[in-house]
Amino acid sequence: MTGAEYELYYWPEIQGRGEFVRLLLEEAGANYVDVARLPRNRGGGVQAILRALRGELGPHLPFAPPVLRAGDVVVAQTALILHFLGPRLDLVPADPVLRLWVHQLQLTITDLVAEVHDTHHPISVDWYYEQQKREARARARGFTADRVPRFLGYFERVIDRAGGPWALGATFSYLDLSLFQVVEGLRYAFPRTMESLAPRIRRLGALAEAVRHRPRIAAYLASPRRLPFNTEGIFRHYPELEAPARSPKRVAR
């Protein structure tokens, strides 16, 4: 153990799925360490992740990072890590029904993130992007025209039904942090699509901006702890994957 209350094991060069966990830990002011970003002589580097995947942190084998260790508890899968941390760090309501609702919405974000990934790796995660560019163009066309409006329109309706400004109405939760990350990632990867869609997802856009200005999140975003988006992570900007600006399909109401 590093002495931190929470240890996060995720790739040290990218935001990826681990960023959803980092945002929660930062907002909570948690005592955590991003283990793989430590020097190797302090137990960091990719070897730390490999140790986690070999099951050296606990009795159960995780499939892939992110992995979180909290004392004797080891949890993998982004949505489940957030479901575990939310009550501990007071970033989800006490009501068990609302906790399930937040978890359900987080799993929907998980689906969206998987589709984002498949815009640049539609055939195989073991192939380089350059080996599947033609297929990526076709996948990205459908994603930007149909799937982005469908997903973001859904979250817009969720916020609207709750009464805003957050996804649960007046109650802030880790889900709002995840929605911020989705909006930020899509703005980086598909800026023209997001610009054309902005008038139809005003509540979601306002939520993302409000998260950006929360004191701990603002400090995190301005720090070296916040890794920049790049073409190694999930949200990647390849100009050839985005058609010229046009109005996306109308968001369903």
Summary of the structure (lengths in Angstrom):
residues: 253
radius of gyration: 18.2
end to end distance: 49.3
largest distance: 54.6
contacts: 792
relative contact order: 0.14
helix: 56%
strand: 8%
